[in-house]
Amino acid sequence: MNHLFENAAVKLGELNSFARLVPNIDLFIQLHFTKEAVVSSRIEDTQTNIDEALLPEEEIKPERRND
């Protein structure tokens, strides 16, 4: 069990170091979630791309909003 805790602590330290290199970690996380949503939406056979996913809903063409 201690070995697992040690590995987790090392990984958290690596993640913390990386987070310090990113100027806006909240934006980085949001973009990562958005990209994942676009990629996983293809499983549902939708045609959303990253550009549309970042637009406010009112700027998306009405016929594309459901995607």
All heavy atoms as a GROMACS GRO file, in nm:
protein
  543
    1MET      N    1   0.082  -0.119   0.000
    1MET     CA    2   0.000   0.000   0.000
    1MET      C    3   0.087   0.126   0.000
    1MET      O    4   0.056   0.222  -0.070
    1MET     CB    5  -0.093  -0.004   0.122
    1MET     CG    6  -0.198   0.100   0.120
    1MET     SD    7  -0.314   0.073  -0.014
    1MET     CE    8  -0.464   0.090   0.069
    2ASN      N    9   0.195   0.122   0.078
    2ASN     CA   10   0.284   0.238   0.083
    2ASN      C   11   0.345   0.267  -0.054
    2ASN      O   12   0.362   0.383  -0.091
    2ASN     CB   13   0.396   0.218   0.185
    2ASN     CG   14   0.348   0.239   0.327
    2ASN    OD1   15   0.248   0.308   0.349
    2ASN    ND2   16   0.416   0.179   0.422
    3HIS      N   17   0.376   0.160  -0.128
    3HIS     CA   18   0.433   0.177  -0.261
    3HIS      C   19   0.334   0.252  -0.352
    3HIS      O   20   0.374   0.341  -0.428
    3HIS     CB   21   0.468   0.040  -0.321
    3HIS     CG   22   0.525   0.047  -0.458
    3HIS    ND1   23   0.648   0.102  -0.484
    3HIS    CD2   24   0.475   0.007  -0.577
    3HIS    CE1   25   0.671   0.094  -0.614
    3HIS    NE2   26   0.567   0.037  -0.673
    4LEU      N   27   0.206   0.221  -0.344
    4LEU     CA   28   0.105   0.289  -0.423
    4LEU      C   29   0.094   0.436  -0.384
    4LEU      O   30   0.080   0.524  -0.470
    4LEU     CB   31  -0.030   0.218  -0.408
    4LEU     CG   32  -0.040   0.078  -0.467
    4LEU    CD1   33  -0.175   0.016  -0.432
    4LEU    CD2   34  -0.019   0.080  -0.617
    5PHE      N   35   0.099   0.463  -0.254
    5PHE     CA   36   0.094   0.602  -0.207
    5PHE      C   37   0.215   0.681  -0.256
    5PHE      O   38   0.204   0.797  -0.296
    5PHE     CB   39   0.086   0.609  -0.055
    5PHE     CG   40  -0.049   0.575   0.000
    5PHE    CD1   41  -0.061   0.487   0.106
    5PHE    CD2   42  -0.165   0.631  -0.052
    5PHE    CE1   43  -0.186   0.455   0.159
    5PHE    CE2   44  -0.289   0.600  -0.001
    5PHE     CZ   45  -0.300   0.511   0.105
    6GLU      N   46   0.331   0.618  -0.252
    6GLU     CA   47   0.452   0.684  -0.301
    6GLU      C   48   0.441   0.716  -0.450
    6GLU      O   49   0.477   0.826  -0.493
    6GLU     CB   50   0.575   0.596  -0.276
    6GLU     CG   51   0.614   0.587  -0.130
    6GLU     CD   52   0.726   0.486  -0.106
    6GLU    OE1   53   0.798   0.450  -0.204
    6GLU    OE2   54   0.743   0.444   0.009
    7ASN      N   55   0.394   0.619  -0.528
    7ASN     CA   56   0.376   0.643  -0.672
    7ASN      C   57   0.276   0.756  -0.697
    7ASN      O   58   0.298   0.840  -0.784
    7ASN     CB   59   0.331   0.516  -0.742
    7ASN     CG   60   0.442   0.416  -0.758
    7ASN    OD1   61   0.560   0.449  -0.747
    7ASN    ND2   62   0.405   0.291  -0.784
    8ALA      N   63   0.168   0.756  -0.622
    8ALA     CA   64   0.068   0.862  -0.638
    8ALA      C   65   0.127   0.998  -0.602
    8ALA      O   66   0.103   1.098  -0.671
    8ALA     CB   67  -0.054   0.833  -0.551
    9ALA      N   68   0.207   1.004  -0.496
    9ALA     CA   69   0.270   1.130  -0.456
    9ALA      C   70   0.366   1.180  -0.564
    9ALA      O   71   0.371   1.300  -0.593
    9ALA     CB   72   0.342   1.113  -0.323
   10VAL      N   73   0.441   1.089  -0.624
   10VAL     CA   74   0.533   1.127  -0.732
   10VAL      C   75   0.455   1.183  -0.850
   10VAL      O   76   0.491   1.287  -0.906
   10VAL     CB   77   0.620   1.006  -0.775
   10VAL    CG1   78   0.693   1.035  -0.905
   10VAL    CG2   79   0.718   0.970  -0.665
   11LYS      N   80   0.348   1.114  -0.889
   11LYS     CA   81   0.267   1.160  -1.002
   11LYS      C   82   0.202   1.295  -0.973
   11LYS      O   83   0.193   1.382  -1.061
   11LYS     CB   84   0.160   1.056  -1.038
   11LYS     CG   85   0.217   0.926  -1.088
   11LYS     CD   86   0.298   0.947  -1.215
   11LYS     CE   87   0.355   0.817  -1.266
   11LYS     NZ   88   0.444   0.834  -1.380
   12LEU      N   89   0.154   1.315  -0.851
   12LEU     CA   90   0.097   1.445  -0.815
   12LEU      C   91   0.203   1.555  -0.820
   12LEU      O   92   0.175   1.668  -0.862
   12LEU     CB   93   0.033   1.439  -0.677
   12LEU     CG   94  -0.101   1.366  -0.670
   12LEU    CD1   95  -0.145   1.351  -0.525
   12LEU    CD2   96  -0.206   1.440  -0.751
   13GLY      N   97   0.324   1.522  -0.779
   13GLY     CA   98   0.433   1.619  -0.788
   13GLY      C   99   0.465   1.656  -0.932
   13GLY      O  100   0.488   1.773  -0.963
   14GLU      N  101   0.464   1.555  -1.019
   14GLU     CA  102   0.487   1.582  -1.161
   14GLU      C  103   0.376   1.670  -1.218
   14GLU      O  104   0.403   1.764  -1.294
   14GLU     CB  105   0.495   1.451  -1.239
   14GLU     CG  106   0.618   1.370  -1.209
   14GLU     CD  107   0.616   1.232  -1.272
   14GLU    OE1  108   0.517   1.198  -1.341
   14GLU    OE2  109   0.713   1.157  -1.250
   15LEU      N  110   0.253   1.639  -1.183
   15LEU     CA  111   0.140   1.719  -1.229
   15LEU      C  112   0.149   1.862  -1.178
   15LEU      O  113   0.125   1.957  -1.251
   15LEU     CB  114   0.009   1.655  -1.185
   15LEU     CG  115  -0.119   1.723  -1.230
   15LEU    CD1  116  -0.127   1.730  -1.382
   15LEU    CD2  117  -0.240   1.650  -1.173
   16ASN      N  118   0.188   1.878  -1.053
   16ASN     CA  119   0.202   2.011  -0.994
   16ASN      C  120   0.312   2.090  -1.066
   16ASN      O  121   0.297   2.209  -1.094
   16ASN     CB  122   0.233   2.000  -0.845
   16ASN     CG  123   0.228   2.134  -0.776
   16ASN    OD1  124   0.143   2.217  -0.806
   16ASN    ND2  125   0.319   2.155  -0.683
   17SER      N  126   0.422   2.024  -1.099
   17SER     CA  127   0.530   2.090  -1.172
   17SER      C  128   0.483   2.136  -1.309
   17SER      O  129   0.513   2.246  -1.353
   17SER     CB  130   0.650   1.997  -1.187
   17SER     OG  131   0.706   1.968  -1.062
   18PHE      N  132   0.410   2.049  -1.377
   18PHE     CA  133   0.357   2.085  -1.508
   18PHE      C  134   0.261   2.203  -1.498
   18PHE      O  135   0.263   2.293  -1.581
   18PHE     CB  136   0.287   1.964  -1.572
   18PHE     CG  137   0.225   1.995  -1.704
   18PHE    CD1  138   0.303   2.016  -1.816
   18PHE    CD2  139   0.088   2.004  -1.717
   18PHE    CE1  140   0.246   2.046  -1.939
   18PHE    CE2  141   0.030   2.033  -1.839
   18PHE     CZ  142   0.109   2.054  -1.950
   19ALA      N  143   0.175   2.200  -1.396
   19ALA     CA  144   0.077   2.307  -1.379
   19ALA      C  145   0.144   2.443  -1.362
   19ALA      O  146   0.091   2.545  -1.405
   19ALA     CB  147  -0.013   2.277  -1.259
   20ARG      N  148   0.262   2.445  -1.305
   20ARG     CA  149   0.334   2.572  -1.286
   20ARG      C  150   0.387   2.628  -1.418
   20ARG      O  151   0.412   2.746  -1.430
   20ARG     CB  152   0.447   2.555  -1.186
   20ARG     CG  153   0.399   2.528  -1.046
   20ARG     CD  154   0.515   2.497  -0.954
   20ARG     NE  155   0.467   2.445  -0.829
   20ARG     CZ  156   0.460   2.518  -0.718
   20ARG    NH1  157   0.498   2.642  -0.717
   20ARG    NH2  158   0.416   2.463  -0.607
   21LEU      N  159   0.404   2.540  -1.517
   21LEU     CA  160   0.454   2.584  -1.648
   21LEU      C  161   0.344   2.641  -1.737
   21LEU      O  162   0.372   2.714  -1.831
   21LEU     CB  163   0.521   2.466  -1.720
   21LEU     CG  164   0.643   2.407  -1.654
   21LEU    CD1  165   0.689   2.282  -1.730
   21LEU    CD2  166   0.755   2.509  -1.646
   22VAL      N  167   0.220   2.605  -1.708
   22VAL     CA  168   0.108   2.650  -1.789
   22VAL      C  169   0.060   2.785  -1.735
   22VAL      O  170   0.027   2.796  -1.617
   22VAL     CB  171  -0.007   2.545  -1.784
   22VAL    CG1  172  -0.128   2.594  -1.861
   22VAL    CG2  173   0.042   2.412  -1.838
   23PRO      N  174   0.057   2.888  -1.821
   23PRO     CA  175   0.021   3.022  -1.771
   23PRO      C  176  -0.121   3.032  -1.716
   23PRO      O  177  -0.146   3.105  -1.622
   23PRO     CB  178   0.037   3.113  -1.892
   23PRO     CG  179   0.076   3.028  -2.006
   23PRO     CD  180   0.090   2.888  -1.961
   24ASN      N  181  -0.215   2.959  -1.774
   24ASN     CA  182  -0.354   2.965  -1.728
   24ASN      C  183  -0.406   2.821  -1.719
   24ASN      O  184  -0.462   2.769  -1.815
   24ASN     CB  185  -0.439   3.049  -1.823
   24ASN     CG  186  -0.580   3.069  -1.772
   24ASN    OD1  187  -0.629   2.993  -1.689
   24ASN    ND2  188  -0.645   3.171  -1.822
   25ILE      N  189  -0.388   2.760  -1.605
   25ILE     CA  190  -0.423   2.619  -1.589
   25ILE      C  191  -0.572   2.595  -1.606
   25ILE      O  192  -0.614   2.492  -1.661
   25ILE     CB  193  -0.372   2.564  -1.453
   25ILE    CG1  194  -0.379   2.410  -1.451
   25ILE    CG2  195  -0.448   2.622  -1.337
   25ILE    CD1  196  -0.286   2.343  -1.543
   26ASP      N  197  -0.657   2.689  -1.564
   26ASP     CA  198  -0.802   2.673  -1.580
   26ASP      C  199  -0.840   2.667  -1.728
   26ASP      O  200  -0.923   2.585  -1.768
   26ASP     CB  201  -0.878   2.784  -1.510
   26ASP     CG  202  -0.863   2.778  -1.358
   26ASP    OD1  203  -0.851   2.664  -1.306
   26ASP    OD2  204  -0.864   2.883  -1.294
   27LEU      N  205  -0.779   2.753  -1.809
   27LEU     CA  206  -0.806   2.751  -1.953
   27LEU      C  207  -0.756   2.620  -2.015
   27LEU      O  208  -0.824   2.559  -2.097
   27LEU     CB  209  -0.739   2.869  -2.022
   27LEU     CG  210  -0.755   2.877  -2.173
   27LEU    CD1  211  -0.901   2.888  -2.212
   27LEU    CD2  212  -0.676   2.995  -2.228
   28PHE      N  213  -0.640   2.575  -1.973
   28PHE     CA  214  -0.584   2.450  -2.023
   28PHE      C  215  -0.679   2.333  -1.993
   28PHE      O  216  -0.708   2.252  -2.081
   28PHE     CB  217  -0.447   2.424  -1.959
   28PHE     CG  218  -0.387   2.292  -1.999
   28PHE    CD1  219  -0.321   2.279  -2.119
   28PHE    CD2  220  -0.396   2.183  -1.915
   28PHE    CE1  221  -0.265   2.158  -2.156
   28PHE    CE2  222  -0.340   2.061  -1.950
   28PHE     CZ  223  -0.275   2.049  -2.072
   29ILE      N  224  -0.730   2.327  -1.871
   29ILE     CA  225  -0.821   2.220  -1.832
   29ILE      C  226  -0.950   2.229  -1.912
   29ILE      O  227  -1.002   2.128  -1.963
   29ILE     CB  228  -0.847   2.224  -1.681
   29ILE    CG1  229  -0.719   2.185  -1.606
   29ILE    CG2  230  -0.963   2.132  -1.642
   29ILE    CD1  231  -0.724   2.209  -1.457
   30GLN      N  232  -1.006   2.350  -1.927
   30GLN     CA  233  -1.130   2.367  -2.002
   30GLN      C  234  -1.112   2.324  -2.148
   30GLN      O  235  -1.198   2.256  -2.204
   30GLN     CB  236  -1.177   2.512  -1.996
   30GLN     CG  237  -1.308   2.536  -2.067
   30GLN     CD  238  -1.422   2.454  -2.010
   30GLN    OE1  239  -1.435   2.440  -1.891
   30GLN    NE2  240  -1.503   2.398  -2.096
   31LEU      N  241  -1.000   2.361  -2.209
   31LEU     CA  242  -0.975   2.320  -2.347
   31LEU      C  243  -0.959   2.169  -2.359
   31LEU      O  244  -1.003   2.109  -2.456
   31LEU     CB  245  -0.852   2.392  -2.403
   31LEU     CG  246  -0.871   2.542  -2.429
   31LEU    CD1  247  -0.739   2.606  -2.470
   31LEU    CD2  248  -0.976   2.565  -2.535
   32HIS      N  249  -0.896   2.109  -2.259
   32HIS     CA  250  -0.881   1.964  -2.261
   32HIS      C  251  -1.018   1.895  -2.254
   32HIS      O  252  -1.046   1.801  -2.328
   32HIS     CB  253  -0.793   1.918  -2.144
   32HIS     CG  254  -0.776   1.770  -2.138
   32HIS    ND1  255  -0.697   1.701  -2.226
   32HIS    CD2  256  -0.831   1.677  -2.056
   32HIS    CE1  257  -0.703   1.572  -2.198
   32HIS    NE2  258  -0.784   1.555  -2.094
   33PHE      N  259  -1.105   1.942  -2.166
   33PHE     CA  260  -1.240   1.885  -2.155
   33PHE      C  261  -1.318   1.905  -2.285
   33PHE      O  262  -1.390   1.816  -2.330
   33PHE     CB  263  -1.317   1.947  -2.038
   33PHE     CG  264  -1.281   1.889  -1.905
   33PHE    CD1  265  -1.246   1.973  -1.800
   33PHE    CD2  266  -1.283   1.754  -1.883
   33PHE    CE1  267  -1.213   1.922  -1.676
   33PHE    CE2  268  -1.250   1.700  -1.760
   33PHE     CZ  269  -1.215   1.784  -1.655
   34THR      N  270  -1.303   2.023  -2.345
   34THR     CA  271  -1.374   2.052  -2.470
   34THR      C  272  -1.326   1.960  -2.581
   34THR      O  273  -1.406   1.904  -2.656
   34THR     CB  274  -1.355   2.199  -2.510
   34THR    OG1  275  -1.403   2.282  -2.404
   34THR    CG2  276  -1.430   2.232  -2.636
   35LYS      N  277  -1.195   1.943  -2.590
   35LYS     CA  278  -1.140   1.853  -2.693
   35LYS      C  279  -1.190   1.711  -2.671
   35LYS      O  280  -1.230   1.642  -2.766
   35LYS     CB  281  -0.988   1.856  -2.691
   35LYS     CG  282  -0.927   1.765  -2.795
   35LYS     CD  283  -0.776   1.766  -2.787
   35LYS     CE  284  -0.720   1.665  -2.886
   35LYS     NZ  285  -0.581   1.638  -2.863
   36GLU      N  286  -1.190   1.665  -2.548
   36GLU     CA  287  -1.239   1.530  -2.517
   36GLU      C  288  -1.387   1.516  -2.554
   36GLU      O  289  -1.429   1.414  -2.607
   36GLU     CB  290  -1.218   1.498  -2.369
   36GLU     CG  291  -1.276   1.367  -2.325
   36GLU     CD  292  -1.219   1.246  -2.398
   36GLU    OE1  293  -1.102   1.252  -2.441
   36GLU    OE2  294  -1.291   1.146  -2.412
   37ALA      N  295  -1.466   1.620  -2.530
   37ALA     CA  296  -1.608   1.616  -2.564
   37ALA      C  297  -1.627   1.606  -2.715
   37ALA      O  298  -1.713   1.532  -2.763
   37ALA     CB  299  -1.678   1.740  -2.509
   38VAL      N  300  -1.547   1.680  -2.790
   38VAL     CA  301  -1.556   1.675  -2.936
   38VAL      C  302  -1.518   1.536  -2.987
   38VAL      O  303  -1.587   1.478  -3.071
   38VAL     CB  304  -1.468   1.784  -3.001
   38VAL    CG1  305  -1.453   1.762  -3.151
   38VAL    CG2  306  -1.526   1.922  -2.973
   39VAL      N  307  -1.410   1.482  -2.936
   39VAL     CA  308  -1.365   1.350  -2.980
   39VAL      C  309  -1.468   1.243  -2.943
   39VAL      O  310  -1.504   1.159  -3.026
   39VAL     CB  311  -1.226   1.317  -2.920
   39VAL    CG1  312  -1.188   1.174  -2.946
   39VAL    CG2  313  -1.121   1.411  -2.978
   40SER      N  314  -1.518   1.246  -2.821
   40SER     CA  315  -1.614   1.144  -2.780
   40SER      C  316  -1.749   1.162  -2.847
   40SER      O  317  -1.824   1.065  -2.860
   40SER     CB  318  -1.628   1.142  -2.628
   40SER     OG  319  -1.686   1.262  -2.582
   41SER      N  320  -1.781   1.284  -2.892
   41SER     CA  321  -1.909   1.304  -2.960
   41SER      C  322  -1.913   1.231  -3.093
   41SER      O  323  -2.020   1.198  -3.144
   41SER     CB  324  -1.937   1.453  -2.981
   41SER     OG  325  -1.854   1.507  -3.082
   42ARG      N  326  -1.797   1.203  -3.150
   42ARG     CA  327  -1.794   1.129  -3.277
   42ARG      C  328  -1.849   0.988  -3.260
   42ARG      O  329  -1.897   0.928  -3.355
   42ARG     CB  330  -1.652   1.128  -3.332
   42ARG     CG  331  -1.610   1.268  -3.368
   42ARG     CD  332  -1.499   1.274  -3.469
   42ARG     NE  333  -1.476   1.413  -3.504
   42ARG     CZ  334  -1.365   1.479  -3.478
   42ARG    NH1  335  -1.265   1.418  -3.420
   42ARG    NH2  336  -1.353   1.605  -3.512
   43ILE      N  337  -1.840   0.935  -3.138
   43ILE     CA  338  -1.898   0.804  -3.110
   43ILE      C  339  -2.049   0.809  -3.134
   43ILE      O  340  -2.110   0.713  -3.178
   43ILE     CB  341  -1.866   0.759  -2.966
   43ILE    CG1  342  -1.716   0.740  -2.950
   43ILE    CG2  343  -1.943   0.634  -2.927
   43ILE    CD1  344  -1.671   0.723  -2.806
   44GLU      N  345  -2.108   0.924  -3.103
   44GLU     CA  346  -2.252   0.943  -3.120
   44GLU      C  347  -2.287   0.987  -3.260
   44GLU      O  348  -2.401   1.024  -3.288
   44GLU     CB  349  -2.301   1.046  -3.019
   44GLU     CG  350  -2.274   1.007  -2.876
   44GLU     CD  351  -2.293   1.122  -2.779
   44GLU    OE1  352  -2.333   1.231  -2.822
   44GLU    OE2  353  -2.267   1.101  -2.660
   45ASP      N  354  -2.189   0.989  -3.350
   45ASP     CA  355  -2.207   1.027  -3.490
   45ASP      C  356  -2.251   1.172  -3.506
   45ASP      O  357  -2.335   1.204  -3.588
   45ASP     CB  358  -2.305   0.932  -3.559
   45ASP     CG  359  -2.290   0.938  -3.711
   45ASP    OD1  360  -2.177   0.964  -3.759
   45ASP    OD2  361  -2.390   0.919  -3.781
   46THR      N  362  -2.196   1.261  -3.424
   46THR     CA  363  -2.221   1.404  -3.442
   46THR      C  364  -2.102   1.464  -3.516
   46THR      O  365  -1.996   1.404  -3.526
   46THR     CB  366  -2.240   1.476  -3.307
   46THR    OG1  367  -2.124   1.457  -3.227
   46THR    CG2  368  -2.362   1.424  -3.235
   47GLN      N  369  -2.121   1.584  -3.566
   47GLN     CA  370  -2.018   1.646  -3.649
   47GLN      C  371  -1.961   1.773  -3.587
   47GLN      O  372  -1.914   1.862  -3.658
   47GLN     CB  373  -2.078   1.678  -3.787
   47GLN     CG  374  -2.132   1.558  -3.860
   47GLN     CD  375  -2.024   1.455  -3.888
   47GLN    OE1  376  -1.914   1.489  -3.927
   47GLN    NE2  377  -2.056   1.329  -3.866
   48THR      N  378  -1.964   1.785  -3.458
   48THR     CA  379  -1.911   1.904  -3.391
   48THR      C  380  -1.760   1.907  -3.403
   48THR      O  381  -1.694   1.805  -3.391
   48THR     CB  382  -1.950   1.903  -3.242
   48THR    OG1  383  -2.091   1.898  -3.233
   48THR    CG2  384  -1.899   2.026  -3.170
   49ASN      N  385  -1.706   2.026  -3.430
   49ASN     CA  386  -1.560   2.039  -3.429
   49ASN      C  387  -1.520   2.132  -3.315
   49ASN      O  388  -1.604   2.193  -3.250
   49ASN     CB  389  -1.508   2.088  -3.565
   49ASN     CG  390  -1.563   2.223  -3.604
   49ASN    OD1  391  -1.574   2.312  -3.522
   49ASN    ND2  392  -1.599   2.238  -3.731
   50ILE      N  393  -1.392   2.142  -3.289
   50ILE     CA  394  -1.343   2.218  -3.174
   50ILE      C  395  -1.381   2.366  -3.184
   50ILE      O  396  -1.413   2.430  -3.085
   50ILE     CB  397  -1.191   2.199  -3.153
   50ILE    CG1  398  -1.146   2.252  -3.018
   50ILE    CG2  399  -1.112   2.264  -3.263
   50ILE    CD1  400  -1.183   2.165  -2.903
   51ASP      N  401  -1.380   2.421  -3.307
   51ASP     CA  402  -1.416   2.562  -3.324
   51ASP      C  403  -1.560   2.588  -3.281
   51ASP      O  404  -1.588   2.686  -3.212
   51ASP     CB  405  -1.398   2.605  -3.470
   51ASP     CG  406  -1.253   2.601  -3.514
   51ASP    OD1  407  -1.165   2.618  -3.426
   51ASP    OD2  408  -1.227   2.582  -3.633
   52GLU      N  409  -1.651   2.500  -3.320
   52GLU     CA  410  -1.791   2.516  -3.281
   52GLU      C  411  -1.810   2.492  -3.131
   52GLU      O  412  -1.891   2.559  -3.067
   52GLU     CB  413  -1.880   2.421  -3.358
   52GLU     CG  414  -1.898   2.459  -3.503
   52GLU     CD  415  -1.984   2.359  -3.578
   52GLU    OE1  416  -1.975   2.239  -3.550
   52GLU    OE2  417  -2.059   2.404  -3.665
   53ALA      N  418  -1.736   2.400  -3.076
   53ALA     CA  419  -1.750   2.369  -2.934
   53ALA      C  420  -1.710   2.487  -2.846
   53ALA      O  421  -1.759   2.500  -2.734
   53ALA     CB  422  -1.667   2.246  -2.898
   54LEU      N  423  -1.623   2.572  -2.897
   54LEU     CA  424  -1.578   2.687  -2.818
   54LEU      C  425  -1.666   2.811  -2.836
   54LEU      O  426  -1.652   2.908  -2.762
   54LEU     CB  427  -1.433   2.721  -2.854
   54LEU     CG  428  -1.331   2.613  -2.816
   54LEU    CD1  429  -1.195   2.646  -2.874
   54LEU    CD2  430  -1.324   2.596  -2.666
   55LEU      N  431  -1.756   2.807  -2.933
   55LEU     CA  432  -1.844   2.922  -2.957
   55LEU      C  433  -1.956   2.927  -2.854
   55LEU      O  434  -2.003   2.823  -2.806
   55LEU     CB  435  -1.909   2.911  -3.095
   55LEU     CG  436  -1.822   2.934  -3.217
   55LEU    CD1  437  -1.901   2.903  -3.344
   55LEU    CD2  438  -1.770   3.077  -3.221
   56PRO      N  439  -2.004   3.048  -2.822
   56PRO     CA  440  -2.126   3.058  -2.740
   56PRO      C  441  -2.243   2.998  -2.819
   56PRO      O  442  -2.245   3.003  -2.943
   56PRO     CB  443  -2.145   3.208  -2.722
   56PRO     CG  444  -2.016   3.272  -2.759
   56PRO     CD  445  -1.947   3.178  -2.852
   57GLU      N  446  -2.339   2.940  -2.752
   57GLU     CA  447  -2.448   2.870  -2.818
   57GLU      C  448  -2.521   2.957  -2.920
   57GLU      O  449  -2.557   2.909  -3.028
   57GLU     CB  450  -2.548   2.818  -2.714
   57GLU     CG  451  -2.658   2.734  -2.776
   57GLU     CD  452  -2.752   2.676  -2.673
   57GLU    OE1  453  -2.721   2.682  -2.553
   57GLU    OE2  454  -2.857   2.625  -2.715
   58GLU      N  455  -2.540   3.084  -2.889
   58GLU     CA  456  -2.615   3.171  -2.979
   58GLU      C  457  -2.541   3.198  -3.111
   58GLU      O  458  -2.600   3.241  -3.208
   58GLU     CB  459  -2.655   3.302  -2.911
   58GLU     CG  460  -2.540   3.385  -2.859
   58GLU     CD  461  -2.497   3.348  -2.718
   58GLU    OE1  462  -2.555   3.256  -2.657
   58GLU    OE2  463  -2.403   3.411  -2.670
   59GLU      N  464  -2.411   3.172  -3.116
   59GLU     CA  465  -2.334   3.192  -3.238
   59GLU      C  466  -2.327   3.066  -3.326
   59GLU      O  467  -2.276   3.070  -3.437
   59GLU     CB  468  -2.192   3.239  -3.205
   59GLU     CG  469  -2.188   3.379  -3.148
   59GLU     CD  470  -2.047   3.427  -3.124
   59GLU    OE1  471  -1.954   3.381  -3.193
   59GLU    OE2  472  -2.029   3.512  -3.035
   60ILE      N  473  -2.379   2.956  -3.277
   60ILE     CA  474  -2.380   2.831  -3.354
   60ILE      C  475  -2.506   2.829  -3.439
   60ILE      O  476  -2.614   2.864  -3.392
   60ILE     CB  477  -2.376   2.708  -3.260
   60ILE    CG1  478  -2.249   2.713  -3.175
   60ILE    CG2  479  -2.384   2.578  -3.340
   60ILE    CD1  480  -2.246   2.609  -3.066
   61LYS      N  481  -2.491   2.785  -3.563
   61LYS     CA  482  -2.607   2.777  -3.652
   61LYS      C  483  -2.716   2.692  -3.587
   61LYS      O  484  -2.686   2.586  -3.531
   61LYS     CB  485  -2.568   2.716  -3.786
   61LYS     CG  486  -2.470   2.798  -3.865
   61LYS     CD  487  -2.429   2.726  -3.991
   61LYS     CE  488  -2.320   2.801  -4.064
   61LYS     NZ  489  -2.271   2.728  -4.181
   62PRO      N  490  -2.841   2.735  -3.594
   62PRO     CA  491  -2.950   2.660  -3.527
   62PRO      C  492  -2.955   2.512  -3.564
   62PRO      O  493  -2.981   2.428  -3.480
   62PRO     CB  494  -3.076   2.734  -3.572
   62PRO     CG  495  -3.030   2.872  -3.604
   62PRO     CD  496  -2.890   2.858  -3.657
   63GLU      N  497  -2.930   2.481  -3.690
   63GLU     CA  498  -2.938   2.340  -3.733
   63GLU      C  499  -2.824   2.255  -3.679
   63GLU      O  500  -2.827   2.134  -3.684
   63GLU     CB  501  -2.943   2.330  -3.886
   63GLU     CG  502  -2.818   2.378  -3.958
   63GLU     CD  503  -2.816   2.527  -3.991
   63GLU    OE1  504  -2.902   2.602  -3.942
   63GLU    OE2  505  -2.726   2.567  -4.066
   64ARG      N  506  -2.720   2.318  -3.623
   64ARG     CA  507  -2.605   2.247  -3.571
   64ARG      C  508  -2.602   2.242  -3.418
   64ARG      O  509  -2.519   2.174  -3.359
   64ARG     CB  510  -2.474   2.312  -3.620
   64ARG     CG  511  -2.464   2.329  -3.767
   64ARG     CD  512  -2.382   2.232  -3.841
   64ARG     NE  513  -2.253   2.211  -3.782
   64ARG     CZ  514  -2.190   2.095  -3.789
   64ARG    NH1  515  -2.244   1.995  -3.852
   64ARG    NH2  516  -2.073   2.079  -3.734
   65ARG      N  517  -2.692   2.312  -3.353
   65ARG     CA  518  -2.689   2.322  -3.206
   65ARG      C  519  -2.706   2.190  -3.135
   65ARG      O  520  -2.652   2.168  -3.028
   65ARG     CB  521  -2.792   2.423  -3.157
   65ARG     CG  522  -2.754   2.564  -3.190
   65ARG     CD  523  -2.847   2.665  -3.132
   65ARG     NE  524  -2.808   2.797  -3.181
   65ARG     CZ  525  -2.886   2.902  -3.175
   65ARG    NH1  526  -3.006   2.891  -3.121
   65ARG    NH2  527  -2.844   3.016  -3.222
   66ASN      N  528  -2.781   2.098  -3.190
   66ASN     CA  529  -2.803   1.970  -3.125
   66ASN      C  530  -2.677   1.884  -3.126
   66ASN      O  531  -2.662   1.796  -3.043
   66ASN     CB  532  -2.920   1.894  -3.188
   66ASN     CG  533  -3.052   1.956  -3.151
   66ASN    OD1  534  -3.064   2.024  -3.051
   66ASN    ND2  535  -3.152   1.934  -3.234
   67ASP      N  536  -2.590   1.905  -3.225
   67ASP     CA  537  -2.465   1.829  -3.228
   67ASP      C  538  -2.375   1.872  -3.115
   67ASP      O  539  -2.304   1.797  -3.058
   67ASP     CB  540  -2.393   1.847  -3.362
   67ASP     CG  541  -2.454   1.763  -3.473
   67ASP    OD1  542  -2.549   1.688  -3.446
   67ASP    OD2  543  -2.406   1.776  -3.586
   0.00000   0.00000   0.00000
